[in-house]
C-alpha cells in the first residue's frame, strides 16, 4: 500500500468519526441516536456520505492492489 492510499483511508476514517461525533454531540439524545443508527442502519445524511466516502476509498485501494498483484504475477511467470 502506498503512503497516499494510507493517507486517503485515514482521512476517510477521520471524516466518518467526525460526522458521528458531530451528530451525537450537536443535538439532544445524540448517544441514543448513535445506538439507534447502529441497530437500524439508518443514519443522517452527513454520516451516510462519510460512510460512502470510506467505502469508495477502500474499493479504490483494493482494486489498485489487485492491479499490482496482476502485474507481479505476469512478470513472475
Chimera marker file (.cmm) of the C-alpha trace (Angstrom):
<marker_set name="trace">
<marker id="1" x="0.000" y="0.000" z="0.000" r="1" g="1" b="0" radius="0.5"/>
<marker id="2" x="1.313" y="3.400" z="-0.925" r="1" g="1" b="0" radius="0.5"/>
<marker id="3" x="1.543" y="6.242" z="1.576" r="1" g="1" b="0" radius="0.5"/>
<marker id="4" x="-1.021" y="8.285" z="-0.359" r="1" g="1" b="0" radius="0.5"/>
<marker id="5" x="-3.529" y="5.422" z="-0.189" r="1" g="1" b="0" radius="0.5"/>
<marker id="6" x="-2.982" y="5.014" z="3.540" r="1" g="1" b="0" radius="0.5"/>
<marker id="7" x="-3.466" y="8.760" z="3.966" r="1" g="1" b="0" radius="0.5"/>
<marker id="8" x="-6.727" y="8.681" z="1.986" r="1" g="1" b="0" radius="0.5"/>
<marker id="9" x="-8.025" y="5.823" z="4.142" r="1" g="1" b="0" radius="0.5"/>
<marker id="10" x="-7.010" y="7.652" z="7.336" r="1" g="1" b="0" radius="0.5"/>
<marker id="11" x="-8.765" y="10.836" z="6.198" r="1" g="1" b="0" radius="0.5"/>
<marker id="12" x="-11.945" y="8.939" z="5.285" r="1" g="1" b="0" radius="0.5"/>
<marker id="13" x="-11.991" y="7.208" z="8.687" r="1" g="1" b="0" radius="0.5"/>
<marker id="14" x="-11.440" y="10.538" z="10.468" r="1" g="1" b="0" radius="0.5"/>
<marker id="15" x="-14.249" y="12.079" z="8.444" r="1" g="1" b="0" radius="0.5"/>
<marker id="16" x="-16.641" y="9.298" z="9.479" r="1" g="1" b="0" radius="0.5"/>
<marker id="17" x="-15.668" y="9.644" z="13.133" r="1" g="1" b="0" radius="0.5"/>
<marker id="18" x="-16.086" y="13.423" z="12.940" r="1" g="1" b="0" radius="0.5"/>
<marker id="19" x="-19.523" y="13.102" z="11.324" r="1" g="1" b="0" radius="0.5"/>
<marker id="20" x="-20.717" y="10.683" z="14.008" r="1" g="1" b="0" radius="0.5"/>
<marker id="21" x="-19.332" y="12.798" z="16.836" r="1" g="1" b="0" radius="0.5"/>
<marker id="22" x="-20.812" y="15.978" z="15.434" r="1" g="1" b="0" radius="0.5"/>
<marker id="23" x="-24.221" y="14.354" z="15.160" r="1" g="1" b="0" radius="0.5"/>
<marker id="24" x="-24.000" y="12.814" z="18.632" r="1" g="1" b="0" radius="0.5"/>
<marker id="25" x="-22.829" y="15.981" z="20.358" r="1" g="1" b="0" radius="0.5"/>
<marker id="26" x="-24.769" y="18.643" z="18.468" r="1" g="1" b="0" radius="0.5"/>
<marker id="27" x="-28.295" y="17.522" z="19.323" r="1" g="1" b="0" radius="0.5"/>
<marker id="28" x="-30.044" y="16.283" z="22.465" r="1" g="1" b="0" radius="0.5"/>
<marker id="29" x="-30.257" y="12.496" z="22.692" r="1" g="1" b="0" radius="0.5"/>
<marker id="30" x="-27.216" y="12.079" z="20.477" r="1" g="1" b="0" radius="0.5"/>
<marker id="31" x="-25.900" y="8.924" z="22.105" r="1" g="1" b="0" radius="0.5"/>
<marker id="32" x="-29.308" y="7.282" z="21.838" r="1" g="1" b="0" radius="0.5"/>
<marker id="33" x="-29.394" y="8.219" z="18.144" r="1" g="1" b="0" radius="0.5"/>
<marker id="34" x="-25.959" y="6.665" z="17.607" r="1" g="1" b="0" radius="0.5"/>
<marker id="35" x="-27.176" y="3.422" z="19.146" r="1" g="1" b="0" radius="0.5"/>
<marker id="36" x="-30.336" y="3.548" z="17.029" r="1" g="1" b="0" radius="0.5"/>
<marker id="37" x="-28.291" y="4.125" z="13.856" r="1" g="1" b="0" radius="0.5"/>
<marker id="38" x="-26.178" y="1.130" z="14.692" r="1" g="1" b="0" radius="0.5"/>
<marker id="39" x="-29.214" y="-1.080" z="15.328" r="1" g="1" b="0" radius="0.5"/>
<marker id="40" x="-31.243" y="0.029" z="12.301" r="1" g="1" b="0" radius="0.5"/>
<marker id="41" x="-28.567" y="1.005" z="9.790" r="1" g="1" b="0" radius="0.5"/>
<marker id="42" x="-30.313" y="4.328" z="9.198" r="1" g="1" b="0" radius="0.5"/>
<marker id="43" x="-28.044" y="7.334" z="9.640" r="1" g="1" b="0" radius="0.5"/>
<marker id="44" x="-28.226" y="11.071" z="8.946" r="1" g="1" b="0" radius="0.5"/>
<marker id="45" x="-27.039" y="12.437" z="5.634" r="1" g="1" b="0" radius="0.5"/>
<marker id="46" x="-23.588" y="13.561" z="6.844" r="1" g="1" b="0" radius="0.5"/>
<marker id="47" x="-22.826" y="10.163" z="8.344" r="1" g="1" b="0" radius="0.5"/>
<marker id="48" x="-24.060" y="8.348" z="5.226" r="1" g="1" b="0" radius="0.5"/>
<marker id="49" x="-21.859" y="10.495" z="2.999" r="1" g="1" b="0" radius="0.5"/>
<marker id="50" x="-18.820" y="9.849" z="5.217" r="1" g="1" b="0" radius="0.5"/>
<marker id="51" x="-19.559" y="6.104" z="5.130" r="1" g="1" b="0" radius="0.5"/>
<marker id="52" x="-19.875" y="6.203" z="1.347" r="1" g="1" b="0" radius="0.5"/>
<marker id="53" x="-16.565" y="8.058" z="1.028" r="1" g="1" b="0" radius="0.5"/>
<marker id="54" x="-14.806" y="5.456" z="3.189" r="1" g="1" b="0" radius="0.5"/>
<marker id="55" x="-16.321" y="2.638" z="1.141" r="1" g="1" b="0" radius="0.5"/>
<marker id="56" x="-15.209" y="4.294" z="-2.104" r="1" g="1" b="0" radius="0.5"/>
<marker id="57" x="-11.657" y="4.816" z="-0.835" r="1" g="1" b="0" radius="0.5"/>
<marker id="58" x="-11.417" y="1.209" z="0.330" r="1" g="1" b="0" radius="0.5"/>
<marker id="59" x="-12.724" y="-0.087" z="-3.004" r="1" g="1" b="0" radius="0.5"/>
<marker id="60" x="-10.248" y="2.052" z="-4.944" r="1" g="1" b="0" radius="0.5"/>
<marker id="61" x="-7.399" y="0.820" z="-2.753" r="1" g="1" b="0" radius="0.5"/>
<marker id="62" x="-8.457" y="-2.805" z="-3.163" r="1" g="1" b="0" radius="0.5"/>
<marker id="63" x="-8.725" y="-2.504" z="-6.949" r="1" g="1" b="0" radius="0.5"/>
<marker id="64" x="-5.344" y="-0.756" z="-7.077" r="1" g="1" b="0" radius="0.5"/>
<marker id="65" x="-3.799" y="-3.576" z="-5.027" r="1" g="1" b="0" radius="0.5"/>
<marker id="66" x="-5.374" y="-6.146" z="-7.357" r="1" g="1" b="0" radius="0.5"/>
<marker id="67" x="-3.826" y="-4.441" z="-10.395" r="1" g="1" b="0" radius="0.5"/>
<marker id="68" x="-0.384" y="-4.576" z="-8.792" r="1" g="1" b="0" radius="0.5"/>
<marker id="69" x="-0.790" y="-8.262" z="-7.957" r="1" g="1" b="0" radius="0.5"/>
<marker id="70" x="-1.768" y="-8.995" z="-11.570" r="1" g="1" b="0" radius="0.5"/>
<marker id="71" x="1.317" y="-7.131" z="-12.819" r="1" g="1" b="0" radius="0.5"/>
<marker id="72" x="3.559" y="-9.047" z="-10.427" r="1" g="1" b="0" radius="0.5"/>
<marker id="73" x="2.071" y="-12.395" z="-11.493" r="1" g="1" b="0" radius="0.5"/>
<marker id="74" x="2.613" y="-11.514" z="-15.176" r="1" g="1" b="0" radius="0.5"/>
<marker id="75" x="6.240" y="-10.538" z="-14.616" r="1" g="1" b="0" radius="0.5"/>
<marker id="76" x="6.958" y="-13.544" z="-12.382" r="1" g="1" b="0" radius="0.5"/>
<marker id="77" x="5.700" y="-16.032" z="-14.974" r="1" g="1" b="0" radius="0.5"/>
<link id1="1" id2="2" r="1" g="1" b="0" radius="0.2"/>
<link id1="2" id2="3" r="1" g="1" b="0" radius="0.2"/>
<link id1="3" id2="4" r="1" g="1" b="0" radius="0.2"/>
<link id1="4" id2="5" r="1" g="1" b="0" radius="0.2"/>
<link id1="5" id2="6" r="1" g="1" b="0" radius="0.2"/>
<link id1="6" id2="7" r="1" g="1" b="0" radius="0.2"/>
<link id1="7" id2="8" r="1" g="1" b="0" radius="0.2"/>
<link id1="8" id2="9" r="1" g="1" b="0" radius="0.2"/>
<link id1="9" id2="10" r="1" g="1" b="0" radius="0.2"/>
<link id1="10" id2="11" r="1" g="1" b="0" radius="0.2"/>
<link id1="11" id2="12" r="1" g="1" b="0" radius="0.2"/>
<link id1="12" id2="13" r="1" g="1" b="0" radius="0.2"/>
<link id1="13" id2="14" r="1" g="1" b="0" radius="0.2"/>
<link id1="14" id2="15" r="1" g="1" b="0" radius="0.2"/>
<link id1="15" id2="16" r="1" g="1" b="0" radius="0.2"/>
<link id1="16" id2="17" r="1" g="1" b="0" radius="0.2"/>
<link id1="17" id2="18" r="1" g="1" b="0" radius="0.2"/>
<link id1="18" id2="19" r="1" g="1" b="0" radius="0.2"/>
<link id1="19" id2="20" r="1" g="1" b="0" radius="0.2"/>
<link id1="20" id2="21" r="1" g="1" b="0" radius="0.2"/>
<link id1="21" id2="22" r="1" g="1" b="0" radius="0.2"/>
<link id1="22" id2="23" r="1" g="1" b="0" radius="0.2"/>
<link id1="23" id2="24" r="1" g="1" b="0" radius="0.2"/>
<link id1="24" id2="25" r="1" g="1" b="0" radius="0.2"/>
<link id1="25" id2="26" r="1" g="1" b="0" radius="0.2"/>
<link id1="26" id2="27" r="1" g="1" b="0" radius="0.2"/>
<link id1="27" id2="28" r="1" g="1" b="0" radius="0.2"/>
<link id1="28" id2="29" r="1" g="1" b="0" radius="0.2"/>
<link id1="29" id2="30" r="1" g="1" b="0" radius="0.2"/>
<link id1="30" id2="31" r="1" g="1" b="0" radius="0.2"/>
<link id1="31" id2="32" r="1" g="1" b="0" radius="0.2"/>
<link id1="32" id2="33" r="1" g="1" b="0" radius="0.2"/>
<link id1="33" id2="34" r="1" g="1" b="0" radius="0.2"/>
<link id1="34" id2="35" r="1" g="1" b="0" radius="0.2"/>
<link id1="35" id2="36" r="1" g="1" b="0" radius="0.2"/>
<link id1="36" id2="37" r="1" g="1" b="0" radius="0.2"/>
<link id1="37" id2="38" r="1" g="1" b="0" radius="0.2"/>
<link id1="38" id2="39" r="1" g="1" b="0" radius="0.2"/>
<link id1="39" id2="40" r="1" g="1" b="0" radius="0.2"/>
<link id1="40" id2="41" r="1" g="1" b="0" radius="0.2"/>
<link id1="41" id2="42" r="1" g="1" b="0" radius="0.2"/>
<link id1="42" id2="43" r="1" g="1" b="0" radius="0.2"/>
<link id1="43" id2="44" r="1" g="1" b="0" radius="0.2"/>
<link id1="44" id2="45" r="1" g="1" b="0" radius="0.2"/>
<link id1="45" id2="46" r="1" g="1" b="0" radius="0.2"/>
<link id1="46" id2="47" r="1" g="1" b="0" radius="0.2"/>
<link id1="47" id2="48" r="1" g="1" b="0" radius="0.2"/>
<link id1="48" id2="49" r="1" g="1" b="0" radius="0.2"/>
<link id1="49" id2="50" r="1" g="1" b="0" radius="0.2"/>
<link id1="50" id2="51" r="1" g="1" b="0" radius="0.2"/>
<link id1="51" id2="52" r="1" g="1" b="0" radius="0.2"/>
<link id1="52" id2="53" r="1" g="1" b="0" radius="0.2"/>
<link id1="53" id2="54" r="1" g="1" b="0" radius="0.2"/>
<link id1="54" id2="55" r="1" g="1" b="0" radius="0.2"/>
<link id1="55" id2="56" r="1" g="1" b="0" radius="0.2"/>
<link id1="56" id2="57" r="1" g="1" b="0" radius="0.2"/>
<link id1="57" id2="58" r="1" g="1" b="0" radius="0.2"/>
<link id1="58" id2="59" r="1" g="1" b="0" radius="0.2"/>
<link id1="59" id2="60" r="1" g="1" b="0" radius="0.2"/>
<link id1="60" id2="61" r="1" g="1" b="0" radius="0.2"/>
<link id1="61" id2="62" r="1" g="1" b="0" radius="0.2"/>
<link id1="62" id2="63" r="1" g="1" b="0" radius="0.2"/>
<link id1="63" id2="64" r="1" g="1" b="0" radius="0.2"/>
<link id1="64" id2="65" r="1" g="1" b="0" radius="0.2"/>
<link id1="65" id2="66" r="1" g="1" b="0" radius="0.2"/>
<link id1="66" id2="67" r="1" g="1" b="0" radius="0.2"/>
<link id1="67" id2="68" r="1" g="1" b="0" radius="0.2"/>
<link id1="68" id2="69" r="1" g="1" b="0" radius="0.2"/>
<link id1="69" id2="70" r="1" g="1" b="0" radius="0.2"/>
<link id1="70" id2="71" r="1" g="1" b="0" radius="0.2"/>
<link id1="71" id2="72" r="1" g="1" b="0" radius="0.2"/>
<link id1="72" id2="73" r="1" g="1" b="0" radius="0.2"/>
<link id1="73" id2="74" r="1" g="1" b="0" radius="0.2"/>
<link id1="74" id2="75" r="1" g="1" b="0" radius="0.2"/>
<link id1="75" id2="76" r="1" g="1" b="0" radius="0.2"/>
<link id1="76" id2="77" r="1" g="1" b="0" radius="0.2"/>
</marker_set>
